[in-house]
């Protein structure tokens, strides 16, 4: 009989849960939601992420418990919303954790199945949707705390139930979570209608760099911009998702230059245009319409390489359609 996530969880007592670097709403919601559920089973859980939980998700119960320096020994690792081990960042020390079984729970089509047990379901709209199913299979009764965290994951990854992969299954999962006490209106308002002033200032600076090259719209963020705006978080503050709303563009890219010489690249696309293969070719991953990666190099060089790859991918996809 194949080993299942439930079997490994049942046998474990000290569990390390990890989500991907630069965590989004699905990663944070899945991490917290599963952590609360496992605690109800009497498990000792450590919740970890290499990067801080973004302030937008501080409203979620337990967000303050996420650490970037997990201590102690563990008999099970559960990775959430992460397509490969590199995306776990420095919080995953393979030497210290050698031999510890890994449950890999993810919905990215680019997942490389690195776990002892791999539960990868690209038909799920979010990892949180999968975690809800796991919580139910474990027999953990839903409460408002668990439900709020998991609904945050579904809402953010579906952009408020607007992405092309939003399914009846996702809607039914959301209903289940609302019935358990998750405040849908509050979550939607928090993640889509509220943002720090520093984010708005960063957008103002980055939008000055916007260019359109054929079907691709792109912008840049530099360390100087972040300092000037007081922006101290990771990521692009949702800029790529805003750029893809341009009528003239099929692909949006934000090149986010880091102080260490690395460039973080975030990509979005319209339905029917797949950017995940390009992300995978540069060592990243994601979804057909939302993907990204990090790469060492100068911003102009990275920009030239990525735009060329995206143009080629766009041409190939359109010539075959």
C-alpha positions in Angstrom: 0.0 0.0 0.0 1.3 3.4 -0.9 2.2 5.7 1.9 -0.3 8.6 2.2 0.0 12.0 3.8 -2.4 10.9 6.5 -0.2 7.9 7.4 3.0 10.0 7.8 1.1 12.6 9.8 -0.4 10.0 12.1 3.0 8.6 12.8 4.7 11.9 13.4 4.8 14.1 16.5 7.2 16.9 15.8 6.3 18.4 12.4 8.0 21.2 10.5 5.8 23.0 8.0 7.5 25.2 5.4 6.2 27.4 2.6 8.0 29.0 -0.3 10.2 32.2 -0.2 8.5 35.5 -0.8 5.2 34.0 0.4 1.9 34.9 -1.1 -1.6 34.5 0.3 -2.0 30.9 -0.6 1.4 29.9 0.9 0.7 31.8 4.1 -2.9 30.7 4.4 -2.0 27.0 3.7 0.9 27.1 6.2 -1.3 28.6 9.0 -4.4 26.7 8.3 -2.7 23.3 8.3 -0.6 24.3 11.4 -3.8 25.1 13.4 -5.4 21.8 12.2 -2.4 19.6 13.2 -2.3 21.3 16.6 -5.9 20.1 17.1 -4.6 16.6 16.6 -2.0 17.2 19.4 1.0 17.5 17.1 3.9 19.8 17.9 4.2 22.1 14.9 6.8 24.6 13.8 5.7 27.0 11.0 8.6 28.3 8.9 9.4 30.6 6.0 12.7 32.1 4.9 11.0 35.5 4.3 8.7 37.4 6.7 4.9 37.1 6.4 3.9 40.2 4.3 2.0 42.8 6.5 -1.1 42.3 4.3 -1.5 38.9 5.9 -0.7 39.9 9.5 -4.5 39.8 10.2 -4.5 36.0 9.9 -4.4 34.2 13.2 -1.0 32.8 14.0 0.9 34.9 11.5 3.3 36.0 14.2 4.3 32.4 14.9 6.0 31.9 11.6 9.8 31.8 12.0 12.8 31.8 9.7 14.9 30.0 12.2 13.2 26.7 13.2 14.8 25.1 16.2 14.8 21.5 17.4 14.5 18.1 15.8 11.6 17.0 13.6 10.3 13.6 12.4 8.3 15.0 9.5 8.5 18.0 7.1 5.4 19.2 5.2 6.1 21.6 2.3 3.3 23.8 1.1 2.8 25.6 -2.2 6.4 25.0 -3.2 7.5 23.5 -6.6 11.0 22.6 -5.7 13.4 22.5 -2.7 15.3 25.6 -3.8 12.1 27.6 -3.3 12.2 26.8 0.4 15.2 29.0 0.7 17.6 29.0 3.6 15.0 27.8 6.1 15.4 24.3 4.7 18.8 22.9 5.8 19.2 19.6 4.0 22.1 18.6 6.2 20.3 19.0 9.5 17.1 17.5 8.1 18.7 14.6 6.2 16.5 11.5 6.4 13.4 13.3 7.6 10.5 12.4 5.3 8.8 15.1 3.3 5.2 15.5 2.3 5.1 17.8 -0.7 1.7 19.4 -1.1 1.4 21.7 -4.1 -0.8 22.6 -7.1 1.8 24.1 -9.4 2.2 22.3 -12.8 5.9 22.9 -12.6 6.4 20.9 -9.3 9.4 18.5 -9.6 8.0 16.0 -7.0 10.9 16.2 -4.5 9.1 14.7 -1.6 8.9 11.3 0.1 5.2 11.6 -0.6 4.1 13.9 -3.4 0.6 15.2 -3.5 0.6 17.5 -6.5 -2.7 18.5 -8.0 -2.5 21.1 -10.8 -6.3 21.0 -11.2 -6.7 22.6 -7.7 -6.9 26.4 -7.8 -4.8 26.7 -4.7 -2.8 24.7 -2.2 -5.3 25.9 0.4 -8.0 24.0 -1.4 -5.9 20.8 -1.1 -5.2 21.5 2.6 -8.9 21.8 3.2 -9.4 18.3 1.7 -6.5 17.0 3.9 -7.9 18.5 7.0 -11.3 16.8 6.3 -9.6 13.5 5.7 -7.7 13.8 9.0 -11.1 14.3 10.7 -10.2 17.7 12.1 -13.4 19.7 12.7 -13.2 23.1 11.0 -13.4 26.2 13.1 -13.2 29.9 12.2 -9.4 30.1 12.7 -8.6 27.3 10.3 -11.3 28.4 7.8 -10.1 32.0 7.7 -6.6 31.0 6.9 -7.6 28.6 4.1 -10.1 30.9 2.5 -7.4 33.6 2.4 -5.4 31.1 0.3 -8.3 30.3 -2.1 -9.3 34.0 -2.5 -5.8 35.2 -3.2 -4.8 32.5 -5.7 -8.1 32.8 -7.6 -7.9 36.6 -7.6 -11.3 36.7 -5.9 -12.7 33.8 -8.0 -11.7 35.5 -11.3 -8.9 33.3 -12.6 -9.7 30.9 -15.6 -9.0 27.8 -13.5 -11.7 28.7 -10.9 -13.9 25.6 -10.6 -17.0 24.4 -9.0 -14.7 22.5 -6.6 -13.1 25.8 -5.5 -16.5 27.5 -5.0 -17.7 24.6 -2.9 -14.6 24.7 -0.8 -15.1 28.4 -0.2 -18.8 27.7 0.8 -17.5 25.1 3.3 -15.1 27.6 4.8 -17.6 30.4 5.0 -20.0 28.0 6.7 -17.2 27.3 9.2 -17.0 31.0 10.0 -14.5 32.5 7.5 -15.4 36.1 6.8 -15.3 36.3 3.0 -16.0 40.0 2.8 -13.3 40.9 5.3 -10.7 38.7 3.5 -11.6 40.1 0.1 -11.3 43.7 1.3 -8.1 43.0 3.1 -6.2 41.4 0.2 -7.6 43.5 -2.7 -8.7 46.8 -1.4 -6.1 47.7 1.2 -2.4 48.3 0.9 0.4 50.2 2.6 1.3 53.7 1.4 4.8 52.4 0.6 3.3 50.1 -2.0 1.5 52.9 -3.7 4.6 55.0 -3.7 6.6 52.1 -5.2 4.1 51.7 -8.0 4.3 55.4 -8.7 8.1 55.1 -9.2 8.0 51.8 -11.1 5.2 52.9 -13.5 7.6 55.5 -14.8 9.7 52.7 -16.3 6.8 50.9 -18.1 7.4 49.9 -21.6 5.4 47.9 -24.2 7.3 45.6 -26.6 4.9 43.8 -28.9 2.6 41.7 -26.6 4.8 42.3 -23.5 4.5 45.1 -21.0 7.3 45.4 -18.5 8.5 47.6 -15.6 11.5 47.7 -13.3 12.0 48.1 -9.6 15.4 49.0 -8.2 16.9 49.1 -4.7 16.9 52.9 -4.9 13.2 52.9 -5.6 12.5 50.7 -2.6 14.6 52.9 -0.3 13.0 56.1 -1.6 9.5 54.7 -1.0 10.2 53.1 2.3 9.3 49.7 0.8 10.8 47.0 2.9 8.9 43.9 1.8 9.7 41.3 -0.8 8.1 41.1 -4.2 6.5 43.8 -6.4 3.5 44.8 -4.3 1.2 43.3 -6.9 2.5 45.4 -9.8 2.6 42.6 -12.3 -1.0 41.7 -11.7 -1.9 45.4 -12.3 0.2 45.6 -15.5 -1.5 42.6 -17.2 -4.8 44.6 -17.1 -3.4 46.7 -20.0 -5.6 46.0 -23.1 -2.5 46.0 -25.3 -0.6 43.3 -23.5 -0.7 39.5 -23.3 2.2 39.2 -20.9 3.3 41.4 -18.0 6.8 41.3 -16.4 8.3 43.1 -13.4 12.1 43.0 -13.1 12.9 43.5 -9.4 16.6 44.1 -8.9 18.0 43.1 -5.5 20.9 44.6 -3.7 22.8 41.3 -3.9 22.9 41.4 -7.7 20.0 39.0 -8.1 16.9 39.9 -10.2 13.5 38.6 -9.2 11.2 38.2 -12.2 7.5 38.1 -11.8 5.3 37.3 -14.8 1.5 37.4 -15.5 -0.4 36.6 -18.7 -3.8 36.6 -20.2 -5.8 33.3 -20.5 -4.4 31.2 -23.3 -0.8 32.4 -22.9 1.4 30.2 -20.8 4.4 31.7 -19.1 5.2 28.8 -16.7 7.5 27.1 -19.2 9.7 30.2 -19.5 9.8 30.4 -15.7 10.9 26.8 -15.5 13.6 27.3 -18.1 15.2 29.9 -15.8 15.0 27.7 -12.7 11.6 29.0 -11.4 8.0 27.8 -11.7 4.4 28.7 -11.2 1.1 28.6 -13.1 0.4 29.1 -16.8 -0.9 32.7 -16.0 1.3 33.5 -13.0 5.0 32.4 -12.7 8.3 33.7 -11.6 12.0 33.0 -10.8 15.2 34.6 -9.6 18.4 34.9 -11.5 21.8 36.4 -11.0 22.9 39.1 -13.4 22.6 42.7 -14.4 19.1 44.0 -14.8 19.6 45.0 -18.5 21.0 41.6 -19.4 18.3 39.7 -17.5 15.6 41.9 -19.1 17.0 41.2 -22.6 17.1 37.4 -22.0 13.7 37.1 -20.5 11.8 39.3 -23.0 13.4 37.4 -25.8 12.3 34.1 -24.3 8.8 35.4 -23.7 8.5 36.7 -27.3 9.6 33.3 -28.6 7.1 31.5 -26.4 4.3 33.8 -27.4 5.1 33.3 -31.1 5.2 29.5 -30.7 1.9 29.5 -28.8 0.1 31.8 -31.2 1.4 29.9 -34.3 0.1 26.7 -33.0 -3.3 28.1 -31.9 
